[in-house]
Amino acid sequence: MIKQSIRDSSLAALAGVIVSYTAFYAFGTPLATEAIAEWIMAETPSAWALPILNVLGDWAKPWAITGGLATLGFALWIPSILSRRSLLWLGLTPILALAYAWLFEFPSPAGNAAFWLPSAATLWALLRYPFATTESPRRREFLIETAMLSGTVGVAAESYLRNRSIAQSAVVPVDLFPMVMPRNPLPKEIVRKPITPVGQFYVMSKNSVDPALDPRRWRLRIKREGRLVRDFSYRELLDLPRTERYQTLRCISNTLKTDLMGTAYWSGLRLDQLLPRRDAGDDALEAVVLGVDGHGDSFPVDYAFQDEFMLALGMNGQTLNRNHGFPIRLLVPRYYGFKNIKWIGEIDFVRQPYFGTWPKRGFSKDAFVHTMSHVDRLHRQPGQLQLGGVAFAGTRGIQRVEARVDREPWQNMTLEPALSVYTWTRWQGVLPASPNAQVVQVRAQDGTGRWQLEQEKPQFPDGVAGPTLRRIPS
């Protein structure tokens, strides 16, 4: 009975997927599989998510879509197995549909109807008129299992191909401002480049397929309590005077062993170039920044009108590319990357606290970057160890980096002046090391005098922090 109920629920889910994907391409109806996939990606611990991304690459997100399909199939399995006793149990289906819509933040009535109505009808038909069991049972099972496998592969392939198609249609970056390359006094053999090339700059989003916007149709809308105050075309924004700065971005998905971080030379605008502070309203509490992908976050209004708050149009001499938020993105260097909203479509000044995508999941609204250090490279030499890397503390800056081998005394590392108050600090040094040395430890001190934590704290709710440890190669 369990085996048959799994088949029935899988076929019902496949019917719902066929109808919902047809509605998506015909009318733009949102997909339930994508909403669940994005929830799965958001809730997957970084210690698991990052290896998956490294191994699967461009296929990681498409296979998350198959997780969405499996989750929907499981929902249909519950009434399937119960309804073998009585078809009245099919009444669970609308309850499950509402529960899934709430749990996975998928409030689209059209999207829910496109999946649940055909899947429930198919499940009812399979239970009411079961397949005959006397005619070619092995062939029937083969066809059913082939259909189930084809559906699973199909939703993954559709997501992958759609993303590739959108990527090919995205606007190609063009030269926007002169790229100023800093001097590179530290040897590249021991520490990374001071500026991260665009193609090597980390990219993270929880979208199953990222947006690609047409700058001829896109508008940046400035609102107050949801009412439009001003809007700007891409051309109007490009015509405004811009400022340039070096800035580092660090992702909150980092573990103590990963390094999702990069520094670029950015060009952008201040918010007061688009709207005077007085027009935001004296009673405005927060500035809400919303991306067209639905991802958003908020900031104190006074902070939004500071110079640190940049609306970036360019990166490393060119306009932004699709992965980094074309046509415009936010840069707020004191915060982790998830608050640096990409693909901005709207800025709204509100009088009540707003909880964005990640704060809704329990993450801190004030996700300030923790003081950290990272070892880029280690070179063992006779009697000593040469090492180098970077340290970062958001806008607090780095005033000291120390390192030691095993439990030996701490030694000062040589610091290179930071490119700006918004960037990492590169460092290098040499430590005495015996042939039996096992581990090197590094710690950074920020501009306020506080050291990097020596005891690990978890990523949730405001980012991982703790010691930097690196095993010494033999």
C-alpha positions as CSV (number, residue, x, y, z in Angstrom):
1,M,0.0,0.0,0.0
2,I,2.8,2.4,0.8
3,K,4.5,1.7,-2.5
4,Q,1.3,2.4,-4.4
5,S,0.6,5.5,-2.4
6,I,4.0,6.9,-3.2
7,R,3.4,6.3,-6.9
8,D,0.0,7.9,-6.8
9,S,1.2,11.0,-5.0
10,S,4.2,11.3,-7.3
11,L,2.0,11.1,-10.4
12,A,-0.4,13.7,-8.8
13,A,2.6,16.0,-8.1
14,L,3.8,15.5,-11.7
15,A,0.3,16.6,-13.0
16,G,0.4,19.7,-10.8
17,V,3.9,20.5,-12.0
18,I,2.9,20.2,-15.6
19,V,-0.1,22.6,-15.2
20,S,1.8,25.1,-13.0
21,Y,4.8,25.3,-15.4
22,T,2.4,25.7,-18.3
23,A,0.7,28.6,-16.4
24,F,4.2,30.0,-15.6
25,Y,5.2,30.2,-19.2
26,A,1.7,31.3,-20.4
27,F,0.8,33.9,-17.8
28,G,3.9,34.3,-15.5
29,T,2.2,32.5,-12.6
30,P,4.6,31.9,-9.7
31,L,5.9,28.4,-9.2
32,A,5.4,26.5,-6.0
33,T,8.5,24.5,-6.6
34,E,10.6,27.6,-6.7
35,A,9.2,29.0,-3.5
36,I,10.0,25.8,-1.7
37,A,13.5,25.6,-3.3
38,E,14.3,29.1,-2.1
39,W,13.1,28.2,1.4
40,I,15.3,25.1,1.3
41,M,18.4,27.1,0.2
42,A,17.7,29.7,2.9
43,E,17.4,27.2,5.7
44,T,20.3,24.9,4.7
45,P,23.2,25.4,7.1
46,S,26.2,27.0,5.6
47,A,28.4,24.0,6.6
48,W,26.3,21.9,4.2
49,A,25.3,24.5,1.6
50,L,28.8,25.7,0.7
51,P,30.2,22.2,-0.1
52,I,27.1,21.5,-2.1
53,L,27.6,24.7,-4.1
54,N,31.2,23.9,-4.6
55,V,30.5,20.4,-5.9
56,L,27.4,21.1,-8.0
57,G,28.2,24.6,-9.2
58,D,25.4,25.9,-11.6
59,W,23.4,22.7,-10.9
60,A,23.1,23.3,-7.2
61,K,20.0,25.5,-7.4
62,P,18.3,23.5,-10.1
63,W,18.5,20.4,-7.9
64,A,17.1,22.4,-5.0
65,I,14.0,22.7,-7.3
66,T,13.8,18.9,-7.2
67,G,13.7,19.2,-3.4
68,G,10.7,21.5,-3.9
69,L,9.0,18.8,-6.0
70,A,9.8,16.1,-3.5
71,T,8.3,18.3,-0.7
72,L,5.1,18.7,-2.7
73,G,5.0,15.0,-3.4
74,F,5.2,14.3,0.3
75,A,2.3,16.6,1.0
76,L,0.2,14.6,-1.5
77,W,1.4,11.3,-0.1
78,I,-0.4,12.0,3.2
79,P,-4.0,12.1,1.8
80,S,-3.0,9.4,-0.7
81,I,-2.2,6.8,2.0
82,L,-5.1,7.9,4.2
83,S,-7.6,8.0,1.4
84,R,-7.2,4.3,0.8
85,R,-9.5,3.9,3.8
86,S,-11.9,6.6,2.8
87,L,-11.9,9.3,0.0
88,L,-13.0,11.7,2.7
89,W,-9.4,12.0,3.7
90,L,-8.8,13.9,0.4
91,G,-10.3,16.9,2.3
92,L,-6.8,17.2,3.8
93,T,-5.5,18.5,0.5
94,P,-6.8,22.2,0.8
95,I,-5.6,22.3,4.4
96,L,-2.1,21.1,3.2
97,A,-2.2,23.7,0.4
98,L,-2.8,26.5,2.9
99,A,-0.2,25.1,5.3
100,Y,2.4,25.0,2.6
101,A,1.6,28.5,1.4
102,W,2.1,29.8,4.9
103,L,5.2,27.7,5.7
104,F,7.1,28.4,2.5
105,E,5.9,32.1,2.1
106,F,4.1,31.4,-1.1
107,P,0.9,33.6,-1.0
108,S,0.1,33.6,-4.7
109,P,-3.5,32.3,-5.1
110,A,-2.9,31.7,-8.8
111,G,0.4,29.8,-8.2
112,N,-1.2,27.6,-5.5
113,A,-4.3,26.9,-7.6
114,A,-2.1,26.0,-10.6
115,F,-0.4,23.2,-8.7
116,W,-2.9,22.0,-6.1
117,L,-6.1,21.8,-8.2
118,P,-4.7,19.5,-10.9
119,S,-2.7,17.5,-8.4
120,A,-5.7,16.9,-6.2
121,A,-7.9,16.0,-9.2
122,T,-5.3,13.5,-10.4
123,L,-5.0,12.0,-7.0
124,W,-8.8,11.6,-6.7
125,A,-8.9,10.0,-10.1
126,L,-6.1,7.5,-9.2
127,L,-7.8,6.6,-6.0
128,R,-11.3,6.4,-7.5
129,Y,-10.2,4.5,-10.6
130,P,-7.0,2.6,-9.8
131,F,-4.9,1.1,-12.6
132,A,-5.7,-2.5,-13.4
133,T,-3.4,-4.9,-11.8
134,T,-3.7,-7.8,-14.2
135,E,-2.3,-6.3,-17.4
136,S,1.5,-6.0,-17.8
137,P,2.2,-4.9,-14.2
138,R,6.0,-4.7,-14.8
139,R,5.5,-2.5,-17.9
140,R,3.1,-0.3,-16.0
141,E,5.5,0.1,-13.2
142,F,8.3,0.9,-15.6
143,L,6.3,3.6,-17.3
144,I,5.2,5.1,-14.0
145,E,8.8,5.2,-12.6
146,T,10.0,6.6,-15.9
147,A,7.4,9.4,-15.7
148,M,8.5,10.2,-12.1
149,L,12.2,10.3,-13.0
150,S,11.5,12.4,-16.1
151,G,9.5,14.9,-14.0
152,T,12.3,15.2,-11.5
153,V,15.0,15.6,-14.1
154,G,12.7,17.9,-16.1
155,V,12.2,20.5,-13.3
156,A,16.0,20.6,-12.7
157,A,16.8,20.9,-16.4
158,E,14.1,23.6,-16.9
159,S,15.6,25.8,-14.1
160,Y,19.1,25.3,-15.4
161,L,18.2,26.1,-19.0
162,R,16.0,29.1,-18.0
163,N,18.9,30.5,-16.0
164,R,21.3,30.1,-18.9
165,S,18.8,31.7,-21.3
166,I,18.3,34.6,-19.0
167,A,22.0,35.0,-18.4
168,Q,22.6,35.1,-22.2
169,S,19.9,37.9,-22.6
170,A,21.3,40.0,-19.7
171,V,22.9,43.3,-20.4
172,V,26.6,43.0,-20.9
173,P,28.6,45.4,-18.7
174,V,30.2,48.4,-20.4
175,D,32.9,50.8,-19.3
176,L,31.6,53.4,-16.8
177,F,34.5,54.9,-14.9
178,P,38.3,54.8,-14.8
179,M,39.5,51.8,-12.8
180,V,42.2,52.8,-10.4
181,M,44.4,49.8,-9.5
182,P,46.2,50.2,-6.2
183,R,49.8,49.4,-5.7
184,N,50.5,45.8,-4.7
185,P,53.6,45.8,-2.4
186,L,52.9,42.5,-0.8
187,P,54.0,39.4,-2.8
188,K,51.1,37.7,-4.6
189,E,52.6,34.3,-3.7
190,I,51.7,34.9,0.0
191,V,48.5,37.0,-0.1
192,R,45.6,37.6,-2.5
193,K,45.3,40.5,-4.8
194,P,44.1,43.8,-3.2
195,I,41.2,44.0,-5.7
196,T,39.0,41.0,-6.5
197,P,38.3,40.5,-10.2
198,V,34.6,40.6,-11.0
199,G,34.6,37.0,-12.2
200,Q,36.2,35.8,-9.0
201,F,34.0,38.0,-6.6
202,Y,31.7,35.7,-4.6
203,V,28.1,35.5,-5.6
204,M,25.3,34.4,-3.3
205,S,21.5,34.6,-3.5
206,K,18.7,32.4,-2.4
207,N,16.8,32.8,-5.8
208,S,16.4,29.7,-7.8
209,V,16.8,31.9,-10.9
210,D,18.2,35.5,-10.5
211,P,16.5,38.4,-12.3
212,A,17.9,40.0,-15.5
213,L,16.4,43.5,-15.9
214,D,15.8,45.5,-19.0
215,P,17.2,49.0,-18.2
216,R,14.8,50.5,-20.8
217,R,11.8,49.4,-18.7
218,W,13.2,49.3,-15.2
219,R,12.5,52.2,-12.8
220,L,13.8,53.0,-9.4
221,R,10.8,54.1,-7.3
222,I,11.2,56.2,-4.2
223,K,8.2,56.0,-1.9
224,R,6.9,57.2,1.4
225,E,4.6,54.8,3.3
226,G,4.0,53.0,0.0
227,R,3.0,56.2,-2.0
228,L,5.2,57.1,-4.9
229,V,7.3,60.3,-4.4
230,R,9.8,60.1,-7.3
231,D,11.0,57.6,-9.8
232,F,14.2,57.4,-11.9
233,S,15.1,55.7,-15.1
234,Y,18.5,54.0,-15.5
235,R,19.7,56.8,-17.8
236,E,18.7,59.5,-15.3
237,L,20.8,57.7,-12.6
238,L,23.8,57.4,-14.9
239,D,23.7,61.1,-15.6
240,L,24.1,62.0,-11.9
241,P,27.6,62.7,-10.5
242,R,29.0,59.6,-8.9
243,T,31.7,58.9,-6.3
244,E,34.1,56.0,-6.3
245,R,35.4,54.0,-3.4
246,Y,37.1,50.7,-2.5
247,Q,34.9,48.4,-0.4
248,T,34.9,44.9,0.9
249,L,31.8,42.6,1.1
250,R,31.6,39.6,3.4
251,C,28.8,37.0,3.3
252,I,27.0,36.0,6.5
253,S,27.0,32.4,5.2
254,N,30.7,32.1,6.0
255,T,31.9,29.4,8.4
256,L,35.2,29.7,10.2
257,K,36.7,27.6,7.3
258,T,35.3,29.5,4.4
259,D,36.0,32.8,2.8
260,L,33.0,34.3,0.9
261,M,34.5,37.8,0.7
262,G,35.8,40.2,-1.9
263,T,37.0,43.8,-2.4
264,A,36.1,45.9,-5.5
265,Y,36.3,49.5,-6.7
266,W,32.7,50.8,-6.8
267,S,31.0,53.8,-8.3
268,G,27.7,55.1,-7.1
269,L,25.3,57.6,-5.7
270,R,24.3,59.0,-2.3
271,L,20.6,58.8,-1.4
272,D,20.3,62.5,-0.9
273,Q,21.0,62.9,-4.6
274,L,17.7,61.3,-5.3
275,L,15.7,62.7,-2.4
276,P,16.4,65.4,0.2
277,R,16.3,64.1,3.8
278,R,13.3,66.3,4.6
279,D,11.2,64.7,1.9
280,A,11.6,61.3,3.6
281,G,9.3,62.7,6.4
282,D,10.2,63.7,9.9
283,D,8.3,60.8,11.3
284,A,10.0,58.2,9.1
285,L,11.7,55.5,11.1
286,E,13.4,53.2,8.5
287,A,14.4,53.2,4.8
288,V,13.3,49.9,3.3
289,V,15.3,48.8,0.3
290,L,13.6,46.2,-1.9
291,G,15.0,44.2,-4.7
292,V,12.8,43.1,-7.7
293,D,13.4,39.5,-6.6
294,G,11.5,40.2,-3.4
295,H,14.6,40.3,-1.1
296,G,14.6,43.4,1.1
297,D,16.0,44.9,4.3
298,S,15.7,48.1,6.2
299,F,18.0,50.7,7.8
300,P,17.6,53.7,10.1
301,V,16.6,56.7,8.0
302,D,19.5,58.9,9.2
303,Y,22.0,56.2,8.3
304,A,20.5,55.9,4.9
305,F,21.4,59.5,4.2
306,Q,25.0,59.1,5.3
307,D,27.9,58.9,2.8
308,E,28.5,55.3,3.8
309,F,25.2,54.3,2.3
310,M,25.9,53.9,-1.4
311,L,23.7,53.0,-4.4
312,A,26.2,51.4,-6.7
313,L,26.0,51.5,-10.4
314,G,29.4,50.2,-11.3
315,M,32.1,47.8,-10.2
316,N,35.8,47.7,-11.1
317,G,35.4,50.3,-13.9
318,Q,32.3,48.9,-15.6
319,T,28.5,48.8,-15.0
320,L,27.3,46.0,-12.8
321,N,26.7,42.6,-14.3
322,R,23.6,40.5,-13.6
323,N,25.1,38.5,-10.8
324,H,26.1,41.6,-8.9
325,G,22.8,43.4,-9.0
326,F,22.4,45.2,-12.4
327,P,21.2,47.9,-12.8
328,I,21.8,49.2,-9.2
329,R,22.6,47.6,-5.8
330,L,23.2,48.8,-2.3
331,L,26.5,48.9,-0.4
332,V,26.5,49.2,3.4
333,P,30.0,48.1,4.5
334,R,29.3,47.8,8.2
335,Y,26.8,45.1,7.6
336,Y,27.1,41.5,6.2
337,G,26.4,40.9,2.6
338,F,22.7,40.0,2.9
339,K,21.9,43.6,3.7
340,N,23.6,44.9,0.6
341,I,20.5,44.5,-1.6
342,K,20.9,43.7,-5.3
343,W,18.5,44.4,-8.2
344,I,17.0,47.3,-6.3
345,G,13.5,48.3,-7.5
346,E,12.2,50.4,-4.6
347,I,13.2,52.5,-1.6
348,D,10.3,53.1,0.8
349,F,10.4,55.4,3.9
350,V,8.2,53.9,6.6
351,R,7.1,54.8,10.1
352,Q,7.1,51.2,11.5
353,P,9.9,48.7,11.9
354,Y,10.4,46.5,8.8
355,F,11.7,43.0,8.9
356,G,13.4,41.9,5.7
357,T,14.1,38.5,4.2
358,W,16.7,37.4,6.8
359,P,15.4,39.1,9.9
360,K,12.0,37.3,9.3
361,R,14.0,34.1,9.7
362,G,15.4,35.2,13.0
363,F,18.6,36.8,11.8
364,S,19.6,40.1,13.4
365,K,18.5,43.4,11.9
366,D,21.8,44.8,12.9
367,A,24.1,42.2,11.3
368,F,27.4,44.0,11.8
369,V,30.5,42.3,10.4
370,H,32.5,40.6,13.2
371,T,36.2,41.1,13.4
372,M,37.9,38.3,11.4
373,S,41.1,37.2,9.8
374,H,41.9,34.7,7.1
375,V,45.1,32.9,6.1
376,D,45.5,32.9,2.3
377,R,48.7,30.9,2.1
378,L,51.3,29.2,4.2
379,H,54.9,28.4,3.0
380,R,57.0,26.1,5.2
381,Q,60.7,26.9,5.1
382,P,63.6,25.5,7.1
383,G,63.0,26.6,10.7
384,Q,60.2,29.0,9.8
385,L,56.8,29.6,8.4
386,Q,55.9,32.4,5.9
387,L,52.2,33.3,5.9
388,G,49.8,36.0,4.7
389,G,46.2,36.9,4.4
390,V,43.5,39.5,5.1
391,A,41.6,40.8,8.1
392,F,38.4,42.7,8.1
393,A,36.1,44.4,10.7
394,G,33.6,46.3,8.6
395,T,34.0,50.0,9.1
396,R,35.9,49.6,12.4
397,G,39.2,48.9,10.6
398,I,42.1,46.7,11.6
399,Q,44.9,48.0,13.7
400,R,46.8,44.8,14.5
401,V,47.2,41.2,13.4
402,E,49.1,38.6,15.4
403,A,49.9,35.0,14.7
404,R,51.5,32.1,16.4
405,V,52.5,28.4,15.8
406,D,50.8,26.0,18.2
407,R,50.9,27.5,21.7
408,E,54.0,29.7,21.1
409,P,53.9,33.5,21.9
410,W,52.0,35.7,19.6
411,Q,54.0,37.6,17.0
412,N,53.0,40.8,15.2
413,M,52.3,40.6,11.5
414,T,53.2,43.3,9.0
415,L,50.1,45.3,7.8
416,E,49.6,47.0,4.5
417,P,47.5,50.2,4.8
418,A,43.9,49.5,3.9
419,L,42.6,50.9,0.6
420,S,39.8,52.7,2.5
421,V,38.0,52.6,5.8
422,Y,35.6,50.2,4.1
423,T,38.1,47.5,3.1
424,W,40.0,44.5,4.4
425,T,43.6,44.9,5.5
426,R,46.2,42.6,3.9
427,W,49.0,41.3,6.2
428,Q,52.0,39.0,6.1
429,G,54.8,37.7,8.4
430,V,57.3,35.0,9.3
431,L,57.0,32.7,12.3
432,P,59.6,30.4,13.8
433,A,58.4,26.8,13.3
434,S,59.9,23.5,14.2
435,P,59.5,20.4,11.9
436,N,56.8,19.2,14.3
437,A,54.7,22.3,14.2
438,Q,51.0,21.5,13.7
439,V,48.8,24.5,13.6
440,V,49.0,28.2,13.0
441,Q,46.5,30.6,14.7
442,V,45.8,34.2,13.7
443,R,43.9,36.9,15.4
444,A,42.9,40.5,14.4
445,Q,42.3,43.6,16.5
446,D,39.8,46.1,15.2
447,G,40.0,49.9,15.4
448,T,38.2,50.0,18.7
449,G,40.8,47.7,20.3
450,R,38.6,44.6,20.5
451,W,40.2,41.3,19.4
452,Q,38.7,38.6,17.2
453,L,36.8,36.1,19.4
454,E,38.9,33.1,20.6
455,Q,35.8,30.9,21.2
456,E,33.5,30.1,18.3
457,K,30.0,31.5,18.2
458,P,27.4,30.1,15.8
459,Q,26.3,31.7,12.6
460,F,22.8,32.3,13.8
461,P,21.6,35.0,14.4
462,D,24.3,37.5,13.5
463,G,27.1,35.7,11.8
464,V,29.8,33.3,12.8
465,A,32.9,34.5,14.8
466,G,35.8,32.7,16.4
467,P,39.5,31.8,16.1
468,T,41.4,31.5,12.8
469,L,43.2,28.1,12.7
470,R,45.1,26.6,9.9
471,R,46.8,23.3,9.8
472,I,50.5,23.6,8.7
473,P,51.3,21.4,5.7
474,S,54.0,18.8,6.2
